[in-house]
Amino acid sequence: MGRFQANKRGYGFVVTGDGDYFISAKDARIAMDGDLVEVSPLHGSQGKRLSGRILRVVERAHSSLVGTVHMYDGYATLEPFDPKHDRFVLISPNALGAAKDGDAVVAGIIAYPSHYEELLVGVSELLDLHDARDRRMEMLIASHGLHTTFDEAVLAQAEQAILDVDSALEQSDRVDLRDRFIFTIDPWDAKDFDDAISIEDADEGCLRLGVHIADVSHYVPWDSPIDREARTRGCSVYLADRVLPMLPPRLSDDLCSLAPGQDRLAFTVELLVDKRGEVLQYDFHPSVIRSSARLDYDQVQAFYQGADLPVDIDSPRLREALVRLRALARARFKRRLARGGIDLDNPELKLHLDEDGQVLEIIQRRRTDATGAIEEAMIMANEAVATFLESRLESMVYRIHEIPDRDRMEALVPLLQHLGYDCKGVAAANPKAIQRVLEHAQGRPEQDFVQARVLRSLKRAQYSNHNRGHYGLASDCYTHFTSPIRRYPDLMVHRLLRAALAGFYDQDGRYSSRLAQRSPLYGEPSLKGLRSMGMELEALCSRSSTCERVAQDASLDSVQLKLCQHLVGRLGESFHGIVSGISNQGMQVLIDQGIRGLVPMDALGDEYFEVDDLGLSLTGEDSRRSWRVGQSLDLVLKEVDLHALEIRFALAGRKEDRR
């Protein structure tokens, strides 16, 4: 049993604990992308690829589709926006409503596909996209089921929120840290600043690191309108041209944003760390802070490389703090790798757009000393909170990353051996062996290919109310605490931490109404409804994991859409790239600035091309021409498919490409 992953070309894969089963287009007919299905293995599979047949659909993943109506003589069809649903979809004549040819609609599924019947839908909502600046982006948002507006009740509650520092400091556990030198480091285009840093020397050569996180739970009681909306959204969604926030702007961009020079309520993690990066002591308390400076990653990285800080924020205290922070981060990173952490430094594409949403610049972001400094500080804070709460709570919200399945790691070994890599320990999922492979790949032509294959072999991190450790970080106990503005699990952890500090739990870690009512903080908004929230932790963790996957998919799709729109006017232009992967579709290529595309099989010539068992090379049956992963290519942009979100190239120099 597993989830069906549909391909734009009709076939797909079922991802199971026993491996990924290839499903032909014929056998995939009854299933839709994301469905939970029961699969039967097929014997006689070619090569080492597992093949299967879907026996039945256990659970449907979709109840509606977004697409465009097309009218024909006597009937209407829906063209789904998501290319993974690229199948014939019939609109019921009794459920067309006011929709006309060309309208964008949301259509509820009336009857799912079978071996004998087509997918049948009915129009449930007309999408008013006629005045949209980017119609395709609006349809992408709708197809992922993302929320673009807040209900009146949510906005009204947010507008009623006020910053009352004096009342907050009357609480027995809140500490005034406004005299502490605190600063933020974020992307240059960030609007919400939910984490801030302070760092100073302590006794015996140690450092005192403060991680100060926006106290969102103070403004968002459990089961309030804002809380219910945040639960539904699960997280903020960062698209190429906009942010769809989890919380209304009054909170995310104002009261909860740790803007410089402004008093803000925070939740502080104090860490005493030695020069080797070992955390000797930790402490937690709600606080009031005032950030002294707002920096972005580019400014900090330039400083680390010898440039001056901007005049308006430069100070000896800031320079000293940044130097300490980098030294600590480097020690922590080295320590994390030594204990078995894995460094998957995958580049991230960031698009700089103009006012009309057109691409001005494509930026490929990798880890730097600046980003690494904040990352390591957040990891330390998250580990400290998780460790503290695990021994005090019967049930908690963990961020888990489970050990990879052995069969997946064993399947990776032949590929790495073919590339000449040392594979000792890889099959057993030894993290140090995997890190050795990643380090060996750095700077080599196949680096992108190897990182992608390693990542595909690992499990996906998720949220759980049971601790199973975090394999990638080599952490026995981990949670998410540091981004409550944009992640709902962090908001839950804030409530749990506040309650644990206030003594709401008995010696067995169970919530106790008797103990809670004794606390002077019993009426604090962040502590209301804890019993109800605690009873739903398992379901909330599962939903948060699902929302995270949807948000990530939508983000990647939005970037790809903007790239496609950017390149659609550049057909015929020449590019240089490398082969980053090979499949039965053709060659995946990586061109300048991290743009990915495809050289399809039919662009290689009129012959049969064979893919080797490891997916490393492609060879023409007649000509014996071959290509391999990591090979450099001169390419011509041939087609941009805005529906499938595919960028397709041809090899430069072929006669038909010169015309």
C-alpha positions as CSV (number, residue, x, y, z in Angstrom):
1,M,0.0,0.0,0.0
2,G,1.3,3.5,-0.8
3,R,0.6,6.9,-2.3
4,F,0.3,7.1,-6.1
5,Q,2.4,9.8,-7.7
6,A,1.1,10.6,-11.1
7,N,3.3,11.8,-14.0
8,K,2.3,14.3,-16.6
9,R,2.6,11.6,-19.3
10,G,0.0,9.3,-17.8
11,Y,2.1,6.8,-16.0
12,G,3.1,7.0,-12.3
13,F,4.7,5.4,-9.3
14,V,3.4,4.0,-6.0
15,V,5.7,4.8,-3.1
16,T,5.7,2.0,-0.6
17,G,7.9,0.8,2.2
18,D,9.1,-2.0,-0.2
19,G,10.2,0.4,-2.9
20,D,8.7,2.5,-5.7
21,Y,6.5,0.6,-8.1
22,F,6.2,1.8,-11.7
23,I,2.6,1.9,-12.9
24,S,1.9,2.0,-16.6
25,A,-0.7,4.5,-18.0
26,K,-3.1,1.7,-18.5
27,D,-2.9,0.5,-14.9
28,A,-2.9,4.0,-13.6
29,R,-6.3,4.8,-15.0
30,I,-8.3,4.3,-11.9
31,A,-6.0,6.3,-9.6
32,M,-5.4,10.1,-9.3
33,D,-2.3,11.8,-8.0
34,G,-1.9,11.5,-4.2
35,D,-4.4,8.6,-3.8
36,L,-3.7,5.9,-1.3
37,V,-3.7,2.7,-3.2
38,E,-3.2,-1.0,-2.9
39,V,-0.6,-2.3,-5.4
40,S,0.2,-5.8,-6.7
41,P,3.8,-6.4,-7.9
42,L,4.1,-7.5,-11.5
43,H,6.6,-10.3,-12.4
44,G,9.0,-10.0,-15.3
45,S,9.9,-6.4,-14.7
46,Q,12.6,-5.0,-17.0
47,G,16.0,-4.3,-15.4
48,K,15.9,-3.5,-11.7
49,R,12.8,-1.4,-11.8
50,L,9.8,-2.6,-9.8
51,S,6.5,-2.6,-11.6
52,G,3.0,-3.1,-10.3
53,R,-0.7,-2.9,-10.9
54,I,-3.1,-0.9,-8.8
55,L,-5.7,-3.3,-7.3
56,R,-7.9,-0.7,-5.7
57,V,-8.0,2.9,-4.3
58,V,-8.1,2.9,-0.5
59,E,-8.4,6.6,0.0
60,R,-9.0,9.5,-2.4
61,A,-6.7,12.5,-2.1
62,H,-8.9,15.0,-4.0
63,S,-12.5,16.0,-3.8
64,S,-12.3,18.8,-6.4
65,L,-10.2,20.0,-9.3
66,V,-9.4,23.5,-10.7
67,G,-9.3,24.0,-14.4
68,T,-10.7,25.6,-17.6
69,V,-14.1,24.8,-19.1
70,H,-14.2,23.7,-22.8
71,M,-17.5,23.5,-24.6
72,Y,-18.2,21.1,-27.5
73,D,-21.3,20.1,-29.3
74,G,-23.6,18.8,-26.6
75,Y,-21.1,18.4,-23.8
76,A,-18.5,20.2,-21.7
77,T,-15.1,19.1,-20.4
78,L,-12.6,20.4,-17.9
79,E,-8.9,20.9,-18.6
80,P,-7.3,20.6,-15.2
81,F,-4.7,23.2,-14.3
82,D,-2.5,20.7,-12.6
83,P,-0.8,18.7,-15.4
84,K,-0.6,15.6,-13.1
85,H,-4.4,15.4,-13.6
86,D,-4.0,15.5,-17.4
87,R,-6.8,13.2,-18.3
88,F,-10.2,13.4,-19.9
89,V,-12.6,15.1,-17.4
90,L,-16.3,15.3,-18.3
91,I,-18.5,18.0,-16.7
92,S,-22.0,16.7,-15.8
93,P,-24.6,18.5,-18.0
94,N,-26.7,19.1,-14.8
95,A,-23.8,20.6,-13.0
96,L,-22.4,23.2,-15.4
97,G,-24.2,26.1,-13.8
98,A,-23.4,29.5,-15.3
99,A,-19.9,28.4,-16.6
100,K,-19.1,29.2,-20.2
101,D,-16.3,28.2,-22.5
102,G,-12.9,29.4,-21.3
103,D,-14.0,30.0,-17.7
104,A,-11.7,29.1,-14.8
105,V,-13.7,27.0,-12.3
106,V,-13.5,24.8,-9.2
107,A,-15.2,21.5,-10.0
108,G,-16.3,19.0,-7.4
109,I,-15.8,15.4,-8.2
110,I,-19.1,13.5,-8.8
111,A,-17.7,10.2,-9.9
112,Y,-14.1,9.0,-9.8
113,P,-12.5,7.2,-12.8
114,S,-12.7,3.5,-13.2
115,H,-11.7,1.0,-15.9
116,Y,-14.9,1.8,-17.7
117,E,-15.9,5.3,-16.8
118,E,-14.3,8.7,-17.1
119,L,-13.8,11.2,-14.3
120,L,-17.1,13.2,-13.9
121,V,-17.2,16.6,-12.2
122,G,-19.6,19.4,-11.5
123,V,-18.8,23.1,-11.4
124,S,-19.0,24.4,-7.8
125,E,-17.4,27.8,-8.1
126,L,-16.5,30.3,-10.8
127,L,-13.1,31.9,-10.4
128,D,-13.1,35.6,-11.2
129,L,-9.7,35.8,-12.9
130,H,-10.5,38.2,-15.7
131,D,-8.8,41.2,-13.9
132,A,-5.9,39.1,-12.4
133,R,-2.4,40.3,-13.2
134,D,-1.3,36.7,-13.7
135,R,-4.2,34.3,-14.4
136,R,-2.1,31.2,-14.4
137,M,-0.7,32.0,-11.0
138,E,-4.2,32.6,-9.6
139,M,-5.2,29.2,-11.0
140,L,-2.1,27.6,-9.5
141,I,-3.0,29.0,-6.1
142,A,-6.6,27.7,-6.5
143,S,-5.4,24.3,-7.7
144,H,-3.4,23.8,-4.5
145,G,-6.3,24.9,-2.3
146,L,-4.5,27.8,-0.8
147,H,-6.2,30.6,1.1
148,T,-5.7,34.1,-0.2
149,T,-8.0,36.1,2.2
150,F,-9.0,36.1,5.9
151,D,-12.5,35.9,7.2
152,E,-14.0,39.0,8.8
153,A,-13.9,37.4,12.2
154,V,-10.2,36.6,11.9
155,L,-9.4,40.2,10.8
156,A,-11.6,41.6,13.6
157,Q,-9.8,39.6,16.3
158,A,-6.4,40.6,14.9
159,E,-7.3,44.3,14.9
160,Q,-8.4,44.1,18.6
161,A,-4.9,42.8,19.6
162,I,-2.8,45.4,21.3
163,L,0.8,45.6,22.6
164,D,0.6,46.3,26.4
165,V,4.2,45.9,27.7
166,D,3.4,47.1,31.2
167,S,0.6,44.5,31.7
168,A,2.8,41.8,30.1
169,L,5.6,42.5,32.6
170,E,3.2,42.2,35.5
171,Q,3.2,38.4,34.7
172,S,5.5,36.7,37.2
173,D,7.5,34.8,34.5
174,R,8.1,37.5,31.9
175,V,11.6,39.1,31.8
176,D,12.5,42.6,30.6
177,L,15.4,42.2,28.2
178,R,15.2,45.6,26.5
179,D,18.6,46.6,27.6
180,R,20.1,43.5,25.9
181,F,21.9,44.0,22.5
182,I,19.6,42.1,20.2
183,F,19.5,42.0,16.4
184,T,17.8,40.2,13.5
185,I,19.2,38.7,10.3
186,D,16.8,37.7,7.6
187,P,16.5,37.7,3.8
188,W,16.5,41.2,2.3
189,D,12.9,40.9,1.2
190,A,11.5,39.5,4.5
191,K,8.4,41.3,6.0
192,D,8.0,39.2,9.2
193,F,10.9,38.9,11.6
194,D,10.0,36.1,14.1
195,D,13.5,35.4,15.4
196,A,16.3,37.6,16.9
197,I,19.7,36.9,18.3
198,S,21.9,38.2,21.2
199,I,25.4,36.8,21.9
200,E,27.9,37.8,24.5
201,D,30.9,36.5,26.4
202,A,30.3,34.5,29.6
203,D,32.5,33.1,32.3
204,E,35.3,30.6,31.7
205,G,35.5,31.3,27.9
206,C,31.9,30.4,27.2
207,L,29.3,32.3,25.2
208,R,25.8,33.2,26.2
209,L,23.5,32.9,23.2
210,G,20.0,34.3,23.3
211,V,17.4,33.2,20.7
212,H,14.4,35.4,21.0
213,I,11.2,34.3,19.2
214,A,8.0,36.3,18.7
215,D,5.5,35.4,21.4
216,V,2.6,34.6,18.9
217,S,0.8,32.5,21.5
218,H,0.2,35.6,23.6
219,Y,-2.1,36.9,20.9
220,V,-3.6,33.6,19.6
221,P,-5.6,31.6,22.1
222,W,-6.6,28.0,21.2
223,D,-9.7,27.7,19.1
224,S,-10.1,31.4,18.6
225,P,-10.9,32.6,15.0
226,I,-7.3,33.3,14.3
227,D,-6.2,29.9,15.7
228,R,-8.7,28.0,13.6
229,E,-7.6,29.8,10.5
230,A,-3.9,29.1,11.3
231,R,-4.7,25.4,11.8
232,T,-6.4,25.2,8.5
233,R,-3.5,26.9,6.7
234,G,-0.9,25.1,8.6
235,C,1.9,27.4,7.5
236,S,2.7,30.5,5.4
237,V,3.2,29.8,1.7
238,Y,6.0,31.5,0.0
239,L,5.2,31.8,-3.7
240,A,7.5,33.4,-6.4
241,D,5.4,36.6,-6.5
242,R,3.7,36.8,-3.1
243,V,3.4,35.4,0.4
244,L,0.2,33.8,1.7
245,P,0.6,34.3,5.5
246,M,-0.6,31.9,8.1
247,L,-1.6,34.8,10.4
248,P,-3.3,38.1,9.4
249,P,-0.9,41.0,8.6
250,R,-1.8,42.9,11.8
251,L,0.1,40.1,13.7
252,S,2.6,38.7,11.1
253,D,3.8,42.1,9.8
254,D,3.2,44.2,12.9
255,L,2.7,43.1,16.5
256,C,4.6,39.8,16.2
257,S,7.3,41.1,13.9
258,L,10.5,41.9,15.8
259,A,11.1,45.2,14.1
260,P,14.1,47.3,15.1
261,G,13.5,49.9,17.7
262,Q,10.1,48.5,18.7
263,D,9.1,46.9,22.0
264,R,7.9,43.4,21.3
265,L,6.8,40.4,23.4
266,A,9.0,37.4,22.8
267,F,9.9,33.9,24.1
268,T,13.6,33.7,24.9
269,V,15.9,30.6,25.0
270,E,19.1,31.3,26.9
271,L,22.0,28.9,26.0
272,L,25.3,28.7,27.7
273,V,27.7,27.3,25.2
274,D,31.4,26.4,25.4
275,K,34.0,27.1,22.6
276,R,33.5,23.6,21.2
277,G,29.8,24.3,20.7
278,E,28.5,22.1,23.5
279,V,25.4,23.4,25.3
280,L,26.1,23.4,29.0
281,Q,22.9,25.0,30.3
282,Y,19.6,26.3,29.0
283,D,16.8,28.4,30.3
284,F,13.5,29.6,28.9
285,H,11.3,32.6,29.7
286,P,8.7,34.9,28.1
287,S,10.3,38.3,27.6
288,V,10.1,41.8,26.3
289,I,12.8,42.8,23.8
290,R,13.7,45.7,21.6
291,S,15.8,44.8,18.5
292,S,18.7,47.2,18.0
293,A,19.4,46.4,14.3
294,R,17.9,44.7,11.3
295,L,20.4,43.1,9.0
296,D,20.0,40.9,5.9
297,Y,22.0,37.9,4.9
298,D,23.8,39.7,2.1
299,Q,25.0,42.5,4.4
300,V,26.3,40.0,7.0
301,Q,28.0,37.8,4.4
302,A,29.7,40.8,2.9
303,F,30.9,41.8,6.4
304,Y,32.3,38.3,6.9
305,Q,34.1,38.7,3.6
306,G,35.7,42.0,4.6
307,A,33.2,44.7,3.7
308,D,31.9,47.4,6.0
309,L,28.5,47.2,7.5
310,P,25.9,49.8,6.5
311,V,26.7,53.1,8.3
312,D,23.3,53.5,9.8
313,I,23.6,50.2,11.8
314,D,27.4,49.8,12.2
315,S,28.6,49.6,15.8
316,P,31.5,47.9,17.7
317,R,28.9,45.8,19.6
318,L,27.3,44.5,16.4
319,R,30.7,43.7,14.8
320,E,31.8,41.8,17.9
321,A,28.5,39.9,18.1
322,L,28.7,38.8,14.4
323,V,32.2,37.6,14.8
324,R,31.2,35.5,17.9
325,L,28.1,34.2,16.1
326,R,30.1,32.9,13.1
327,A,32.7,31.2,15.4
328,L,30.0,29.5,17.3
329,A,28.1,28.4,14.2
330,R,31.2,26.9,12.7
331,A,31.9,25.0,15.9
332,R,28.3,23.8,16.0
333,F,28.3,22.7,12.4
334,K,31.5,20.8,12.8
335,R,30.1,19.2,15.9
336,R,26.9,18.2,14.2
337,L,28.7,16.5,11.3
338,A,30.9,14.7,13.8
339,R,27.9,13.2,15.6
340,G,26.4,12.0,12.3
341,G,24.6,14.9,10.8
342,I,24.1,15.1,7.0
343,D,24.7,18.3,5.1
344,L,22.3,18.5,2.1
345,D,23.1,22.0,0.9
346,N,20.7,22.0,-2.0
347,P,20.6,25.4,-3.8
348,E,17.4,27.4,-3.7
349,L,16.1,29.5,-6.6
350,K,15.0,32.9,-5.7
351,L,13.4,35.2,-8.3
352,H,13.6,39.0,-8.2
353,L,10.5,40.3,-9.9
354,D,9.4,43.7,-11.1
355,E,6.1,45.4,-10.3
356,D,4.4,43.5,-13.1
357,G,5.6,40.1,-11.9
358,Q,8.2,39.7,-14.6
359,V,11.6,38.1,-13.7
360,L,14.4,40.7,-13.4
361,E,17.0,38.4,-11.8
362,I,17.4,34.7,-11.0
363,I,19.4,34.1,-7.8
364,Q,20.7,30.8,-6.7
365,R,21.0,30.7,-3.0
366,R,23.4,28.3,-1.1
367,R,24.4,28.2,2.5
368,T,26.8,30.9,3.5
369,D,28.4,31.8,6.8
370,A,25.6,34.3,7.3
371,T,22.7,31.9,6.7
372,G,24.6,29.1,8.6
373,A,25.0,31.3,11.7
374,I,21.2,31.7,12.0
375,E,20.5,28.1,11.1
376,E,22.8,26.7,13.8
377,A,21.4,29.1,16.4
378,M,17.8,28.0,15.6
379,I,18.8,24.3,15.7
380,M,20.3,24.8,19.2
381,A,17.2,26.4,20.4
382,N,14.9,23.8,18.9
383,E,16.9,21.0,20.5
384,A,17.0,22.6,23.9
385,V,13.2,23.1,23.9
386,A,12.5,19.5,22.7
387,T,14.9,18.1,25.3
388,F,13.3,20.1,28.1
389,L,9.7,19.2,27.2
390,E,10.3,15.5,26.4
391,S,11.0,14.8,30.1
392,R,8.0,16.8,31.3
393,L,5.2,16.1,28.9
394,E,3.4,12.9,28.2
395,S,2.7,14.1,24.6
396,M,4.6,16.7,22.6
397,V,5.1,18.0,19.0
398,Y,8.3,16.6,17.6
399,R,10.0,17.3,14.2
400,I,11.1,13.8,13.2
401,H,13.2,12.4,10.4
402,E,13.3,8.7,10.4
403,I,16.1,6.4,9.4
404,P,16.0,5.5,5.7
405,D,14.6,2.2,4.5
406,R,17.5,-0.3,3.9
407,D,16.2,-1.3,0.4
408,R,16.3,2.3,-0.8
409,M,19.9,2.7,0.4
410,E,20.9,-0.6,-1.1
411,A,19.5,0.6,-4.4
412,L,21.7,3.7,-4.2
413,V,24.9,1.7,-3.9
414,P,25.4,0.4,-7.5
415,L,24.9,3.9,-8.9
416,L,27.5,5.4,-6.6
417,Q,29.9,2.5,-7.3
418,H,29.5,3.2,-11.0
419,L,30.6,6.8,-10.4
420,G,33.6,5.6,-8.4
421,Y,32.4,6.6,-4.9
422,D,33.4,4.9,-1.7
423,C,30.1,3.2,-0.7
424,K,31.2,1.5,2.5
425,G,28.4,2.0,5.0
426,V,25.9,3.5,2.6
427,A,23.6,0.4,2.4
428,A,23.3,0.4,6.2
429,A,22.4,4.1,6.1
430,N,25.4,5.1,8.1
431,P,25.1,8.9,8.2
432,K,28.8,9.5,8.1
433,A,29.1,7.3,5.0
434,I,26.4,9.4,3.3
435,Q,28.1,12.6,4.3
436,R,31.3,11.3,2.8
437,V,29.5,10.7,-0.5
438,L,28.1,14.2,-0.5
439,E,31.4,15.8,0.3
440,H,33.0,13.8,-2.5
441,A,30.4,15.1,-4.9
442,Q,31.0,18.7,-4.2
443,G,32.3,20.6,-7.2
444,R,32.0,17.6,-9.5
445,P,29.8,17.6,-12.6
446,E,27.4,15.0,-11.1
447,Q,27.0,16.9,-7.8
448,D,23.4,17.9,-8.5
449,F,22.5,14.4,-9.6
450,V,24.1,12.7,-6.6
451,Q,22.5,15.1,-4.1
452,A,19.1,14.5,-5.7
453,R,19.5,10.7,-5.6
454,V,20.6,10.8,-2.0
455,L,17.7,13.0,-1.0
456,R,15.3,10.7,-2.8
457,S,16.6,7.8,-0.8
458,L,16.0,9.5,2.5
459,K,12.6,9.8,4.2
460,R,10.8,13.1,4.4
461,A,10.9,15.0,7.7
462,Q,7.4,15.4,9.3
463,Y,5.6,16.3,12.5
464,S,4.6,13.7,15.1
465,N,3.5,13.4,18.7
466,H,5.9,10.5,19.1
467,N,9.7,11.1,19.2
468,R,11.6,9.1,16.6
469,G,14.6,11.3,16.5
470,H,15.9,13.4,13.6
471,Y,18.2,11.4,11.4
472,G,19.4,14.2,9.2
473,L,20.4,16.4,12.1
474,A,21.7,13.5,14.2
475,S,19.4,14.7,17.0
476,D,17.8,12.4,19.5
477,C,15.1,14.9,20.3
478,Y,14.0,17.8,18.0
479,T,11.1,20.1,17.6
480,H,10.1,23.3,15.8
481,F,9.9,26.3,18.1
482,T,11.6,29.2,16.2
483,S,9.0,30.2,13.6
484,P,5.5,30.6,15.1
485,I,4.5,33.4,12.7
486,R,4.7,31.0,9.8
487,R,4.4,27.4,11.2
488,Y,1.5,26.1,13.3
489,P,3.5,23.4,15.1
490,D,5.8,26.1,16.5
491,L,2.8,27.9,17.9
492,M,1.7,24.7,19.6
493,V,5.1,24.1,21.1
494,H,5.1,27.7,22.5
495,R,1.9,26.9,24.3
496,L,3.2,23.6,25.6
497,L,6.5,25.2,26.8
498,R,4.7,28.1,28.6
499,A,2.4,25.6,30.4
500,A,5.4,23.4,31.4
501,L,7.2,26.4,32.9
502,A,4.0,27.4,34.7
503,G,3.7,23.9,36.3
504,F,0.5,22.7,34.5
505,Y,1.7,19.1,34.3
506,D,2.0,16.4,36.9
507,Q,5.0,14.2,37.5
508,D,3.9,11.8,34.8
509,G,3.6,14.6,32.2
510,R,-0.2,14.7,32.1
511,Y,-2.0,18.0,32.0
512,S,-3.6,18.7,35.4
513,S,-6.5,21.1,35.8
514,R,-5.9,21.3,39.5
515,L,-2.2,22.3,39.0
516,A,-3.1,24.7,36.2
517,Q,-5.7,26.5,38.3
518,R,-3.2,27.1,41.0
519,S,-1.0,29.0,38.6
520,P,-1.2,32.8,38.5
521,L,-1.0,32.4,34.7
522,Y,-4.1,30.3,34.3
523,G,-6.0,33.1,32.5
524,E,-3.1,33.9,30.1
525,P,-4.4,33.6,26.5
526,S,-1.5,31.3,25.4
527,L,-2.5,28.8,28.1
528,K,-6.2,28.5,27.4
529,G,-7.6,25.3,25.9
530,L,-4.4,23.3,26.5
531,R,-6.3,20.1,27.4
532,S,-8.3,20.3,24.2
533,M,-5.2,21.0,22.1
534,G,-3.4,18.1,23.8
535,M,-6.1,15.7,22.9
536,E,-5.7,16.6,19.2
537,L,-1.9,16.6,18.9
538,E,-1.7,13.5,16.8
539,A,-4.2,14.8,14.2
540,L,-2.7,18.3,14.3
541,C,0.8,16.9,13.6
542,S,-0.5,14.9,10.7
543,R,-2.3,17.9,9.2
544,S,0.7,20.2,9.7
545,S,2.8,17.7,7.7
546,T,0.3,17.6,4.9
547,C,0.0,21.5,4.8
548,E,3.8,21.7,4.7
549,R,4.0,19.4,1.6
550,V,1.3,21.3,-0.1
551,A,3.1,24.6,0.6
552,Q,6.4,23.3,-0.7
553,D,4.8,21.9,-3.9
554,A,3.0,25.2,-4.5
555,S,6.2,27.2,-3.9
556,L,8.2,25.1,-6.4
557,D,5.4,25.2,-9.0
558,S,5.1,29.0,-8.7
559,V,8.9,29.4,-9.3
560,Q,8.7,27.1,-12.3
561,L,5.7,29.0,-13.7
562,K,7.6,32.3,-13.5
563,L,10.7,30.7,-15.1
564,C,8.5,29.3,-17.9
565,Q,6.9,32.8,-18.5
566,H,10.4,34.3,-18.4
567,L,11.7,31.9,-21.1
568,V,8.7,31.7,-23.4
569,G,10.0,34.7,-25.4
570,R,13.5,33.3,-25.8
571,L,12.8,30.3,-28.0
572,G,15.7,29.5,-30.3
573,E,18.3,31.0,-27.9
574,S,21.5,29.0,-27.1
575,F,22.3,27.8,-23.6
576,H,25.0,25.7,-22.0
577,G,24.1,23.0,-19.5
578,I,25.0,19.7,-18.0
579,V,23.1,16.4,-17.8
580,S,21.7,16.2,-14.3
581,G,19.6,13.0,-14.8
582,I,18.4,10.5,-17.3
583,S,15.1,8.7,-17.5
584,N,12.8,7.2,-20.1
585,Q,11.5,10.7,-20.8
586,G,15.0,11.9,-21.9
587,M,17.8,13.9,-20.3
588,Q,17.2,16.3,-17.4
589,V,19.5,19.2,-17.9
590,L,20.7,22.0,-15.6
591,I,21.5,25.3,-17.3
592,D,22.9,28.6,-16.0
593,Q,21.4,30.0,-12.8
594,G,20.0,26.6,-11.7
595,I,17.2,26.4,-14.3
596,R,16.1,22.8,-15.0
597,G,14.8,21.5,-18.2
598,L,14.4,18.4,-20.4
599,V,15.9,17.2,-23.6
600,P,13.1,14.7,-24.6
601,M,13.8,11.5,-26.4
602,D,12.3,12.7,-29.7
603,A,14.8,15.6,-29.8
604,L,17.7,13.2,-29.9
605,G,17.0,11.5,-33.2
606,D,14.8,9.0,-35.0
607,E,15.9,5.8,-33.2
608,Y,15.4,3.9,-30.0
609,F,17.4,5.1,-27.0
610,E,18.2,2.8,-24.2
611,V,18.6,3.9,-20.6
612,D,21.1,1.9,-18.5
613,D,19.9,0.2,-15.4
614,L,21.4,2.8,-13.1
615,G,19.9,5.8,-15.0
616,L,23.4,7.2,-15.7
617,S,23.6,6.9,-19.5
618,L,21.5,7.0,-22.6
619,T,22.6,5.2,-25.8
620,G,21.2,5.2,-29.3
621,E,20.4,1.6,-30.5
622,D,21.6,2.3,-34.1
623,S,24.0,5.2,-33.9
624,R,25.5,4.1,-30.6
625,R,25.6,7.8,-29.7
626,S,25.6,8.1,-25.9
627,W,25.2,10.7,-23.2
628,R,26.0,10.4,-19.5
629,V,25.2,12.2,-16.2
630,G,27.5,15.2,-15.7
631,Q,28.3,15.6,-19.4
632,S,28.3,19.2,-20.8
633,L,25.9,20.1,-23.6
634,D,25.3,23.0,-25.9
635,L,21.5,23.4,-26.1
636,V,18.8,25.3,-27.9
637,L,15.6,26.3,-26.2
638,K,12.8,24.6,-28.3
639,E,9.6,24.8,-26.3
640,V,8.1,26.1,-23.1
641,D,4.9,24.3,-22.0
642,L,3.0,26.7,-19.7
643,H,0.4,24.0,-18.9
644,A,2.9,21.2,-18.0
645,L,5.4,23.7,-16.6
646,E,8.1,22.1,-18.7
647,I,11.1,23.8,-20.3
648,R,12.3,21.6,-23.3
649,F,15.6,21.9,-25.1
650,A,17.2,20.3,-28.2
651,L,20.9,19.6,-28.8
652,A,22.6,22.4,-30.6
653,G,24.1,21.6,-34.0
654,R,21.5,19.2,-35.3
655,K,20.2,20.2,-38.8
656,E,16.6,20.6,-37.8
657,D,17.7,22.8,-34.9
658,R,19.6,25.3,-37.2
659,R,16.5,26.0,-39.3
